Amino acid sequence: MSTELTWHKSTYSGGEGGNCIEVADSLAEVVPVRDSKDPNGPTLTFTATAWQSFITAIHTGELPAEL
């Protein structure tokens, strides 16, 4: 991605590393997601609608928070 992104780690992530993701929420129609341990690695990009559906499913218990 050529746009400068601001990445955010989940508030549920601890300071000791582990299985964390970072999300850039500065784009209107897509949500880039990456592995926080490999910030220069690959980025997955989801539509904003798909990402919101995923987050809603976690919050409602349809999906477990730890996959």
N, CA, C and O atoms as a Maestro MAE file, in Angstrom:
{
 s_m_m2io_version
 :::
 2.0.0
}

f_m_ct {
 s_m_title
 :::
 protein
 m_atom[268] {
  # First column is atom index #
  i_m_mmod_type
  r_m_x_coord
  r_m_y_coord
  r_m_z_coord
  i_m_residue_number
  s_m_chain_name
  s_m_pdb_residue_name
  s_m_pdb_atom_name
  i_m_atomic_number
  :::
  1 25 0.855 -1.174 0.000 1 A "MET " " N  " 7
  2 3 0.000 0.000 0.000 1 A "MET " " CA " 6
  3 2 0.899 1.235 0.000 1 A "MET " " C  " 6
  4 15 1.878 1.299 0.744 1 A "MET " " O  " 8
  5 25 0.573 2.174 -0.806 2 A "SER " " N  " 7
  6 3 1.411 3.357 -0.921 2 A "SER " " CA " 6
  7 2 1.009 4.453 0.066 2 A "SER " " C  " 6
  8 15 1.790 5.375 0.296 2 A "SER " " O  " 8
  9 25 -0.175 4.380 0.649 3 A "THR " " N  " 7
  10 3 -0.633 5.377 1.608 3 A "THR " " CA " 6
  11 2 0.004 5.116 2.959 3 A "THR " " C  " 6
  12 15 0.126 3.967 3.381 3 A "THR " " O  " 8
  13 25 0.412 6.182 3.641 4 A "GLU " " N  " 7
  14 3 0.941 6.047 4.997 4 A "GLU " " CA " 6
  15 2 -0.202 5.665 5.923 4 A "GLU " " C  " 6
  16 15 -1.202 6.378 6.012 4 A "GLU " " O  " 8
  17 25 -0.055 4.542 6.612 5 A "LEU " " N  " 7
  18 3 -1.119 4.046 7.479 5 A "LEU " " CA " 6
  19 2 -0.725 4.185 8.943 5 A "LEU " " C  " 6
  20 15 0.453 4.106 9.291 5 A "LEU " " O  " 8
  21 25 -1.707 4.390 9.780 6 A "THR " " N  " 7
  22 3 -1.507 4.383 11.218 6 A "THR " " CA " 6
  23 2 -2.088 3.081 11.738 6 A "THR " " C  " 6
  24 15 -3.283 2.820 11.595 6 A "THR " " O  " 8
  25 25 -1.230 2.264 12.345 7 A "TRP " " N  " 7
  26 3 -1.620 0.940 12.799 7 A "TRP " " CA " 6
  27 2 -1.978 0.971 14.280 7 A "TRP " " C  " 6
  28 15 -1.371 1.699 15.065 7 A "TRP " " O  " 8
  29 25 -2.980 0.162 14.647 8 A "HIS " " N  " 7
  30 3 -3.440 0.072 16.028 8 A "HIS " " CA " 6
  31 2 -3.479 -1.387 16.443 8 A "HIS " " C  " 6
  32 15 -4.024 -2.229 15.730 8 A "HIS " " O  " 8
  33 25 -2.898 -1.684 17.604 9 A "LYS " " N  " 7
  34 3 -2.940 -3.029 18.160 9 A "LYS " " CA " 6
  35 2 -4.150 -3.128 19.080 9 A "LYS " " C  " 6
  36 15 -4.549 -2.141 19.697 9 A "LYS " " O  " 8
  37 25 -4.720 -4.295 19.170 10 A "SER " " N  " 7
  38 3 -5.869 -4.518 20.037 10 A "SER " " CA " 6
  39 2 -5.544 -4.157 21.476 10 A "SER " " C  " 6
  40 15 -4.434 -4.404 21.949 10 A "SER " " O  " 8
  41 25 -6.506 -3.575 22.169 11 A "THR " " N  " 7
  42 3 -6.332 -3.267 23.591 11 A "THR " " CA " 6
  43 2 -6.298 -4.545 24.419 11 A "THR " " C  " 6
  44 15 -5.902 -4.514 25.584 11 A "THR " " O  " 8
  45 25 -6.703 -5.661 23.840 12 A "TYR " " N  " 7
  46 3 -6.643 -6.951 24.525 12 A "TYR " " CA " 6
  47 2 -5.256 -7.563 24.446 12 A "TYR " " C  " 6
  48 15 -4.988 -8.548 25.134 12 A "TYR " " O  " 8
  49 25 -4.366 -7.013 23.630 13 A "SER " " N  " 7
  50 3 -3.017 -7.530 23.484 13 A "SER " " CA " 6
  51 2 -2.175 -7.139 24.684 13 A "SER " " C  " 6
  52 15 -2.208 -5.994 25.135 13 A "SER " " O  " 8
  53 25 -1.438 -8.079 25.185 14 A "GLY " " N  " 7
  54 3 -0.526 -7.797 26.292 14 A "GLY " " CA " 6
  55 2 0.787 -7.262 25.776 14 A "GLY " " C  " 6
  56 15 1.014 -7.246 24.567 14 A "GLY " " O  " 8
  57 25 1.648 -6.826 26.658 15 A "GLY " " N  " 7
  58 3 2.942 -6.285 26.286 15 A "GLY " " CA " 6
  59 2 3.982 -7.333 25.986 15 A "GLY " " C  " 6
  60 15 5.085 -6.994 25.555 15 A "GLY " " O  " 8
  61 25 3.665 -8.608 26.202 16 A "GLU " " N  " 7
  62 3 4.650 -9.663 26.014 16 A "GLU " " CA " 6
  63 2 4.614 -10.315 24.639 16 A "GLU " " C  " 6
  64 15 5.134 -11.418 24.469 16 A "GLU " " O  " 8
  65 25 4.023 -9.666 23.674 17 A "GLY " " N  " 7
  66 3 3.995 -10.207 22.308 17 A "GLY " " CA " 6
  67 2 2.872 -11.205 22.152 17 A "GLY " " C  " 6
  68 15 1.772 -10.980 22.656 17 A "GLY " " O  " 8
  69 25 3.124 -12.292 21.472 18 A "GLY " " N  " 7
  70 3 2.106 -13.307 21.295 18 A "GLY " " CA " 6
  71 2 1.392 -13.163 19.973 18 A "GLY " " C  " 6
  72 15 1.917 -12.577 19.025 18 A "GLY " " O  " 8
  73 25 0.199 -13.699 19.920 19 A "ASN " " N  " 7
  74 3 -0.590 -13.722 18.689 19 A "ASN " " CA " 6
  75 2 -1.451 -12.469 18.586 19 A "ASN " " C  " 6
  76 15 -2.622 -12.478 18.967 19 A "ASN " " O  " 8
  77 25 -0.872 -11.404 18.076 20 A "CYS " " N  " 7
  78 3 -1.585 -10.129 17.985 20 A "CYS " " CA " 6
  79 2 -1.665 -9.675 16.532 20 A "CYS " " C  " 6
  80 15 -0.809 -9.998 15.708 20 A "CYS " " O  " 8
  81 25 -2.704 -8.927 16.249 21 A "ILE " " N  " 7
  82 3 -2.819 -8.292 14.949 21 A "ILE " " CA " 6
  83 2 -2.873 -6.785 15.142 21 A "ILE " " C  " 6
  84 15 -3.179 -6.284 16.223 21 A "ILE " " O  " 8
  85 25 -2.569 -6.089 14.073 22 A "GLU " " N  " 7
  86 3 -2.723 -4.639 14.038 22 A "GLU " " CA " 6
  87 2 -3.646 -4.304 12.880 22 A "GLU " " C  " 6
  88 15 -3.641 -4.970 11.844 22 A "GLU " " O  " 8
  89 25 -4.434 -3.265 13.075 23 A "VAL " " N  " 7
  90 3 -5.422 -2.844 12.083 23 A "VAL " " CA " 6
  91 2 -5.190 -1.370 11.773 23 A "VAL " " C  " 6
  92 15 -4.963 -0.567 12.678 23 A "VAL " " O  " 8
  93 25 -5.248 -1.022 10.500 24 A "ALA " " N  " 7
  94 3 -5.188 0.383 10.098 24 A "ALA " " CA " 6
  95 2 -6.611 0.801 9.733 24 A "ALA " " C  " 6
  96 15 -7.218 0.241 8.819 24 A "ALA " " O  " 8
  97 25 -7.132 1.787 10.453 25 A "ASP " " N  " 7
  98 3 -8.523 2.177 10.233 25 A "ASP " " CA " 6
  99 2 -8.660 3.548 9.584 25 A "ASP " " C  " 6
  100 15 -9.693 4.203 9.721 25 A "ASP " " O  " 8
  101 25 -7.629 3.980 8.885 26 A "SER " " N  " 7
  102 3 -7.656 5.318 8.292 26 A "SER " " CA " 6
  103 2 -8.180 5.344 6.854 26 A "SER " " C  " 6
  104 15 -8.277 6.414 6.254 26 A "SER " " O  " 8
  105 25 -8.515 4.191 6.305 27 A "LEU " " N  " 7
  106 3 -9.047 4.138 4.944 27 A "LEU " " CA " 6
  107 2 -10.555 3.923 4.999 27 A "LEU " " C  " 6
  108 15 -11.044 3.189 5.858 27 A "LEU " " O  " 8
  109 25 -11.286 4.546 4.104 28 A "ALA " " N  " 7
  110 3 -12.747 4.528 4.168 28 A "ALA " " CA " 6
  111 2 -13.362 3.181 3.787 28 A "ALA " " C  " 6
  112 15 -14.296 2.728 4.449 28 A "ALA " " O  " 8
  113 25 -12.867 2.546 2.753 29 A "GLU " " N  " 7
  114 3 -13.564 1.379 2.216 29 A "GLU " " CA " 6
  115 2 -12.887 0.046 2.466 29 A "GLU " " C  " 6
  116 15 -13.487 -1.003 2.232 29 A "GLU " " O  " 8
  117 25 -11.641 0.067 2.939 30 A "VAL " " N  " 7
  118 3 -10.933 -1.185 3.219 30 A "VAL " " CA " 6
  119 2 -10.262 -1.106 4.585 30 A "VAL " " C  " 6
  120 15 -9.977 -0.025 5.102 30 A "VAL " " O  " 8
  121 25 -10.019 -2.295 5.156 31 A "VAL " " N  " 7
  122 3 -9.355 -2.386 6.461 31 A "VAL " " CA " 6
  123 2 -8.141 -3.299 6.310 31 A "VAL " " C  " 6
  124 15 -8.297 -4.514 6.190 31 A "VAL " " O  " 8
  125 25 -6.933 -2.730 6.314 32 A "PRO " " N  " 7
  126 3 -5.725 -3.540 6.268 32 A "PRO " " CA " 6
  127 2 -5.446 -4.146 7.654 32 A "PRO " " C  " 6
  128 15 -5.644 -3.498 8.682 32 A "PRO " " O  " 8
  129 25 -4.985 -5.400 7.653 33 A "VAL " " N  " 7
  130 3 -4.678 -6.119 8.881 33 A "VAL " " CA " 6
  131 2 -3.312 -6.779 8.703 33 A "VAL " " C  " 6
  132 15 -3.013 -7.313 7.635 33 A "VAL " " O  " 8
  133 25 -2.475 -6.741 9.760 34 A "ARG " " N  " 7
  134 3 -1.162 -7.376 9.672 34 A "ARG " " CA " 6
  135 2 -0.802 -8.023 11.007 34 A "ARG " " C  " 6
  136 15 -1.428 -7.753 12.032 34 A "ARG " " O  " 8
  137 25 0.203 -8.869 10.978 35 A "ASP " " N  " 7
  138 3 0.743 -9.519 12.163 35 A "ASP " " CA " 6
  139 2 1.638 -8.514 12.884 35 A "ASP " " C  " 6
  140 15 2.574 -7.983 12.286 35 A "ASP " " O  " 8
  141 25 1.366 -8.250 14.144 36 A "SER " " N  " 7
  142 3 2.142 -7.244 14.873 36 A "SER " " CA " 6
  143 2 3.597 -7.646 15.044 36 A "SER " " C  " 6
  144 15 4.455 -6.782 15.227 36 A "SER " " O  " 8
  145 25 3.895 -8.949 14.988 37 A "LYS " " N  " 7
  146 3 5.280 -9.400 15.123 37 A "LYS " " CA " 6
  147 2 6.074 -9.233 13.832 37 A "LYS " " C  " 6
  148 15 7.302 -9.326 13.848 37 A "LYS " " O  " 8
  149 25 5.395 -8.989 12.719 38 A "ASP " " N  " 7
  150 3 6.047 -8.877 11.415 38 A "ASP " " CA " 6
  151 2 5.483 -7.670 10.657 38 A "ASP " " C  " 6
  152 15 4.797 -7.839 9.649 38 A "ASP " " O  " 8
  153 25 5.768 -6.454 11.138 39 A "PRO " " N  " 7
  154 3 5.162 -5.260 10.531 39 A "PRO " " CA " 6
  155 2 5.566 -5.021 9.076 39 A "PRO " " C  " 6
  156 15 4.889 -4.275 8.368 39 A "PRO " " O  " 8
  157 25 6.645 -5.632 8.624 40 A "ASN " " N  " 7
  158 3 7.054 -5.482 7.228 40 A "ASN " " CA " 6
  159 2 6.589 -6.640 6.361 40 A "ASN " " C  " 6
  160 15 6.895 -6.697 5.170 40 A "ASN " " O  " 8
  161 25 5.847 -7.562 6.965 41 A "GLY " " N  " 7
  162 3 5.355 -8.732 6.251 41 A "GLY " " CA " 6
  163 2 4.090 -8.422 5.476 41 A "GLY " " C  " 6
  164 15 3.742 -7.260 5.263 41 A "GLY " " O  " 8
  165 25 3.410 -9.474 5.059 42 A "PRO " " N  " 7
  166 3 2.204 -9.295 4.239 42 A "PRO " " CA " 6
  167 2 1.068 -8.637 5.015 42 A "PRO " " C  " 6
  168 15 1.001 -8.716 6.242 42 A "PRO " " O  " 8
  169 25 0.194 -7.998 4.282 43 A "THR " " N  " 7
  170 3 -0.993 -7.348 4.833 43 A "THR " " CA " 6
  171 2 -2.221 -7.943 4.165 43 A "THR " " C  " 6
  172 15 -2.280 -8.062 2.941 43 A "THR " " O  " 8
  173 25 -3.195 -8.313 4.974 44 A "LEU " " N  " 7
  174 3 -4.486 -8.737 4.445 44 A "LEU " " CA " 6
  175 2 -5.384 -7.512 4.401 44 A "LEU " " C  " 6
  176 15 -5.329 -6.669 5.296 44 A "LEU " " O  " 8
  177 25 -6.204 -7.409 3.374 45 A "THR " " N  " 7
  178 3 -7.105 -6.272 3.250 45 A "THR " " CA " 6
  179 2 -8.532 -6.779 3.104 45 A "THR " " C  " 6
  180 15 -8.827 -7.607 2.242 45 A "THR " " O  " 8
  181 25 -9.410 -6.270 3.958 46 A "PHE " " N  " 7
  182 3 -10.815 -6.656 3.953 46 A "PHE " " CA " 6
  183 2 -11.666 -5.452 3.604 46 A "PHE " " C  " 6
  184 15 -11.272 -4.313 3.853 46 A "PHE " " O  " 8
  185 25 -12.831 -5.698 3.029 47 A "THR " " N  " 7
  186 3 -13.758 -4.581 2.846 47 A "THR " " CA " 6
  187 2 -14.211 -4.133 4.230 47 A "THR " " C  " 6
  188 15 -14.210 -4.922 5.174 47 A "THR " " O  " 8
  189 25 -14.593 -2.878 4.347 48 A "ALA " " N  " 7
  190 3 -15.053 -2.363 5.637 48 A "ALA " " CA " 6
  191 2 -16.274 -3.142 6.122 48 A "ALA " " C  " 6
  192 15 -16.422 -3.376 7.322 48 A "ALA " " O  " 8
  193 25 -17.142 -3.540 5.209 49 A "THR " " N  " 7
  194 3 -18.339 -4.308 5.568 49 A "THR " " CA " 6
  195 2 -17.970 -5.684 6.115 49 A "THR " " C  " 6
  196 15 -18.522 -6.118 7.127 49 A "THR " " O  " 8
  197 25 -17.045 -6.369 5.456 50 A "ALA " " N  " 7
  198 3 -16.622 -7.691 5.913 50 A "ALA " " CA " 6
  199 2 -15.945 -7.598 7.282 50 A "ALA " " C  " 6
  200 15 -16.188 -8.436 8.150 50 A "ALA " " O  " 8
  201 25 -15.105 -6.593 7.478 51 A "TRP " " N  " 7
  202 3 -14.420 -6.426 8.763 51 A "TRP " " CA " 6
  203 2 -15.429 -6.150 9.870 51 A "TRP " " C  " 6
  204 15 -15.316 -6.714 10.959 51 A "TRP " " O  " 8
  205 25 -16.409 -5.296 9.613 52 A "GLN " " N  " 7
  206 3 -17.425 -4.997 10.627 52 A "GLN " " CA " 6
  207 2 -18.241 -6.237 10.962 52 A "GLN " " C  " 6
  208 15 -18.595 -6.443 12.123 52 A "GLN " " O  " 8
  209 25 -18.542 -7.059 9.978 53 A "SER " " N  " 7
  210 3 -19.260 -8.315 10.231 53 A "SER " " CA " 6
  211 2 -18.445 -9.240 11.115 53 A "SER " " C  " 6
  212 15 -18.992 -9.879 12.014 53 A "SER " " O  " 8
  213 25 -17.151 -9.320 10.872 54 A "PHE " " N  " 7
  214 3 -16.243 -10.136 11.688 54 A "PHE " " CA " 6
  215 2 -16.219 -9.639 13.134 54 A "PHE " " C  " 6
  216 15 -16.349 -10.435 14.064 54 A "PHE " " O  " 8
  217 25 -16.055 -8.339 13.325 55 A "ILE " " N  " 7
  218 3 -16.015 -7.752 14.670 55 A "ILE " " CA " 6
  219 2 -17.349 -7.971 15.391 55 A "ILE " " C  " 6
  220 15 -17.366 -8.303 16.576 55 A "ILE " " O  " 8
  221 25 -18.453 -7.789 14.684 56 A "THR " " N  " 7
  222 3 -19.776 -8.004 15.277 56 A "THR " " CA " 6
  223 2 -19.941 -9.457 15.712 56 A "THR " " C  " 6
  224 15 -20.477 -9.720 16.788 56 A "THR " " O  " 8
  225 25 -19.490 -10.397 14.895 57 A "ALA " " N  " 7
  226 3 -19.594 -11.814 15.228 57 A "ALA " " CA " 6
  227 2 -18.798 -12.152 16.485 57 A "ALA " " C  " 6
  228 15 -19.230 -12.986 17.281 57 A "ALA " " O  " 8
  229 25 -17.656 -11.523 16.673 58 A "ILE " " N  " 7
  230 3 -16.877 -11.744 17.900 58 A "ILE " " CA " 6
  231 2 -17.609 -11.160 19.098 58 A "ILE " " C  " 6
  232 15 -17.736 -11.821 20.128 58 A "ILE " " O  " 8
  233 25 -18.091 -9.929 18.973 59 A "HIS " " N  " 7
  234 3 -18.763 -9.261 20.086 59 A "HIS " " CA " 6
  235 2 -20.063 -9.956 20.501 59 A "HIS " " C  " 6
  236 15 -20.421 -9.928 21.678 59 A "HIS " " O  " 8
  237 25 -20.764 -10.570 19.567 60 A "THR " " N  " 7
  238 3 -22.024 -11.236 19.893 60 A "THR " " CA " 6
  239 2 -21.834 -12.690 20.305 60 A "THR " " C  " 6
  240 15 -22.797 -13.358 20.682 60 A "THR " " O  " 8
  241 25 -20.583 -13.191 20.234 61 A "GLY " " N  " 7
  242 3 -20.307 -14.571 20.621 61 A "GLY " " CA " 6
  243 2 -20.499 -15.568 19.508 61 A "GLY " " C  " 6
  244 15 -20.345 -16.770 19.724 61 A "GLY " " O  " 8
  245 25 -20.833 -15.099 18.319 62 A "GLU " " N  " 7
  246 3 -20.968 -16.014 17.172 62 A "GLU " " CA " 6
  247 2 -19.618 -16.653 16.839 62 A "GLU " " C  " 6
  248 15 -19.569 -17.806 16.411 62 A "GLU " " O  " 8
  249 25 -18.538 -15.922 17.028 63 A "LEU " " N  " 7
  250 3 -17.178 -16.432 16.890 63 A "LEU " " CA " 6
  251 2 -16.460 -16.238 18.213 63 A "LEU " " C  " 6
  252 15 -16.672 -15.228 18.884 63 A "LEU " " O  " 8
  253 25 -15.609 -17.192 18.607 64 A "PRO " " N  " 7
  254 3 -14.840 -16.975 19.844 64 A "PRO " " CA " 6
  255 2 -13.766 -15.930 19.622 64 A "PRO " " C  " 6
  256 15 -13.263 -15.785 18.509 64 A "PRO " " O  " 8
  257 25 -13.408 -15.197 20.671 65 A "ALA " " N  " 7
  258 3 -12.371 -14.160 20.567 65 A "ALA " " CA " 6
  259 2 -11.011 -14.778 20.263 65 A "ALA " " C  " 6
  260 15 -10.188 -14.148 19.600 65 A "ALA " " O  " 8
  261 25 -10.759 -15.993 20.731 66 A "GLU " " N  " 7
  262 3 -9.493 -16.688 20.437 66 A "GLU " " CA " 6
  263 2 -9.770 -17.763 19.417 66 A "GLU " " C  " 6
  264 15 -10.330 -18.810 19.745 66 A "GLU " " O  " 8
  265 25 -9.383 -17.515 18.184 67 A "LEU " " N  " 7
  266 3 -9.588 -18.513 17.119 67 A "LEU " " CA " 6
  267 2 -8.400 -19.418 17.022 67 A "LEU " " C  " 6
  268 15 -8.380 -20.322 16.188 67 A "LEU " " O  " 8
  :::
 }
 m_bond[267] {
  # First column is bond index #
  i_m_from
  i_m_to
  i_m_order
  :::
  1 1 2 1
  2 2 3 1
  3 3 4 2
  4 3 5 1
  5 5 6 1
  6 6 7 1
  7 7 8 2
  8 7 9 1
  9 9 10 1
  10 10 11 1
  11 11 12 2
  12 11 13 1
  13 13 14 1
  14 14 15 1
  15 15 16 2
  16 15 17 1
  17 17 18 1
  18 18 19 1
  19 19 20 2
  20 19 21 1
  21 21 22 1
  22 22 23 1
  23 23 24 2
  24 23 25 1
  25 25 26 1
  26 26 27 1
  27 27 28 2
  28 27 29 1
  29 29 30 1
  30 30 31 1
  31 31 32 2
  32 31 33 1
  33 33 34 1
  34 34 35 1
  35 35 36 2
  36 35 37 1
  37 37 38 1
  38 38 39 1
  39 39 40 2
  40 39 41 1
  41 41 42 1
  42 42 43 1
  43 43 44 2
  44 43 45 1
  45 45 46 1
  46 46 47 1
  47 47 48 2
  48 47 49 1
  49 49 50 1
  50 50 51 1
  51 51 52 2
  52 51 53 1
  53 53 54 1
  54 54 55 1
  55 55 56 2
  56 55 57 1
  57 57 58 1
  58 58 59 1
  59 59 60 2
  60 59 61 1
  61 61 62 1
  62 62 63 1
  63 63 64 2
  64 63 65 1
  65 65 66 1
  66 66 67 1
  67 67 68 2
  68 67 69 1
  69 69 70 1
  70 70 71 1
  71 71 72 2
  72 71 73 1
  73 73 74 1
  74 74 75 1
  75 75 76 2
  76 75 77 1
  77 77 78 1
  78 78 79 1
  79 79 80 2
  80 79 81 1
  81 81 82 1
  82 82 83 1
  83 83 84 2
  84 83 85 1
  85 85 86 1
  86 86 87 1
  87 87 88 2
  88 87 89 1
  89 89 90 1
  90 90 91 1
  91 91 92 2
  92 91 93 1
  93 93 94 1
  94 94 95 1
  95 95 96 2
  96 95 97 1
  97 97 98 1
  98 98 99 1
  99 99 100 2
  100 99 101 1
  101 101 102 1
  102 102 103 1
  103 103 104 2
  104 103 105 1
  105 105 106 1
  106 106 107 1
  107 107 108 2
  108 107 109 1
  109 109 110 1
  110 110 111 1
  111 111 112 2
  112 111 113 1
  113 113 114 1
  114 114 115 1
  115 115 116 2
  116 115 117 1
  117 117 118 1
  118 118 119 1
  119 119 120 2
  120 119 121 1
  121 121 122 1
  122 122 123 1
  123 123 124 2
  124 123 125 1
  125 125 126 1
  126 126 127 1
  127 127 128 2
  128 127 129 1
  129 129 130 1
  130 130 131 1
  131 131 132 2
  132 131 133 1
  133 133 134 1
  134 134 135 1
  135 135 136 2
  136 135 137 1
  137 137 138 1
  138 138 139 1
  139 139 140 2
  140 139 141 1
  141 141 142 1
  142 142 143 1
  143 143 144 2
  144 143 145 1
  145 145 146 1
  146 146 147 1
  147 147 148 2
  148 147 149 1
  149 149 150 1
  150 150 151 1
  151 151 152 2
  152 151 153 1
  153 153 154 1
  154 154 155 1
  155 155 156 2
  156 155 157 1
  157 157 158 1
  158 158 159 1
  159 159 160 2
  160 159 161 1
  161 161 162 1
  162 162 163 1
  163 163 164 2
  164 163 165 1
  165 165 166 1
  166 166 167 1
  167 167 168 2
  168 167 169 1
  169 169 170 1
  170 170 171 1
  171 171 172 2
  172 171 173 1
  173 173 174 1
  174 174 175 1
  175 175 176 2
  176 175 177 1
  177 177 178 1
  178 178 179 1
  179 179 180 2
  180 179 181 1
  181 181 182 1
  182 182 183 1
  183 183 184 2
  184 183 185 1
  185 185 186 1
  186 186 187 1
  187 187 188 2
  188 187 189 1
  189 189 190 1
  190 190 191 1
  191 191 192 2
  192 191 193 1
  193 193 194 1
  194 194 195 1
  195 195 196 2
  196 195 197 1
  197 197 198 1
  198 198 199 1
  199 199 200 2
  200 199 201 1
  201 201 202 1
  202 202 203 1
  203 203 204 2
  204 203 205 1
  205 205 206 1
  206 206 207 1
  207 207 208 2
  208 207 209 1
  209 209 210 1
  210 210 211 1
  211 211 212 2
  212 211 213 1
  213 213 214 1
  214 214 215 1
  215 215 216 2
  216 215 217 1
  217 217 218 1
  218 218 219 1
  219 219 220 2
  220 219 221 1
  221 221 222 1
  222 222 223 1
  223 223 224 2
  224 223 225 1
  225 225 226 1
  226 226 227 1
  227 227 228 2
  228 227 229 1
  229 229 230 1
  230 230 231 1
  231 231 232 2
  232 231 233 1
  233 233 234 1
  234 234 235 1
  235 235 236 2
  236 235 237 1
  237 237 238 1
  238 238 239 1
  239 239 240 2
  240 239 241 1
  241 241 242 1
  242 242 243 1
  243 243 244 2
  244 243 245 1
  245 245 246 1
  246 246 247 1
  247 247 248 2
  248 247 249 1
  249 249 250 1
  250 250 251 1
  251 251 252 2
  252 251 253 1
  253 253 254 1
  254 254 255 1
  255 255 256 2
  256 255 257 1
  257 257 258 1
  258 258 259 1
  259 259 260 2
  260 259 261 1
  261 261 262 1
  262 262 263 1
  263 263 264 2
  264 263 265 1
  265 265 266 1
  266 266 267 1
  267 267 268 2
  :::
 }
}
